[in-house]
Amino acid sequence: MEWYKLLKTIVFPVLLVALLAALTGCQTELEKNRKLGVQQYNDQQYDAALTSFKSALTHDRFDAVSNAYAGLIEYRADHLQQAEYYFRVALDSDPSSEEAKSGLTATLVKQGKPDLALDALERSAELAEKVDDPRWERGLKRPYTKQVEERLFLGKVNDRVRIAKTYETLLGDYDNALIYYKKALELGPRDNVQATILFSIATMAEHAKNPEMAKDYLAQAYRKDPSVPGLTDAMTRNHLAISDVLGNPK
């Protein structure tokens, strides 16, 4: 799975910033170099793109987008220590960046440091928690506290799932992937989230040619939430009848 393609989702905000700057006639050197780097990256001119992003970082070494792209390029070149540095800076600059989280997780797991990856993800969540709601500045009502707490809680679940999927798809290490899937389940997320995680485990077991384990987790997922996309198709594929699942509840 080429997870790094997810970083392309940051191209739009980069181009939007560049467009706004052009309209106001005040495009900075940072923006010029960053825009050039994105264009070069999309043209697969990775060495040139890295040079452009490094030039952008001379104007703002904490620019999250430039650091994320630089990390991606270094990761592609298997320069894992350099990639780790850039992804860490990107994540420190923008604790909500899914791209930086994915990049740093993959880099650390590939170096055999999954616990450090989880630590970095948890610290980024703590940093995000300290950021004031920008809506306060517009005089709007503060969000309901339980909703904020739920998002932070689900973030912890997602961080563990992120590491599990990295083990599974990047390294093919199903044993450690299972450990982190179970860590996510231990946090007790809502039934629909648990069902999705259980389905992920079942899918992994199917890929590992372990039909009994796949059936077990498919059944657990169905009992939690039968509406998970693809679940009933997987049950059919693994010869697991709904009547068997409902007739033998755990």
Buried (B, 14 or more C-beta within 10 A) or exposed (E): EEBBEBBEEBBEEBEEBBEEBEEEEEBBEBBBBBBBBBBBBEEEBBEBBBBBBBBBBEBBEEBBBBBBBBBBBBBEEEBBEBBBBBBBBBBBBBBBBBBBBBBBBBBBBBBEBBEBBBEBBBEBBEBBEEEEEEEEEEEEEEEEEEEEEEEEBBBBBBBBBBBBBBBBBBBEBBEBBBBBBEBBBEBEBBEEBBBBBBBBBBBBBBEBEBEEBBBBBBBBBBBBBBEBEEBBEBBEEBEBEEEEBEEEEE
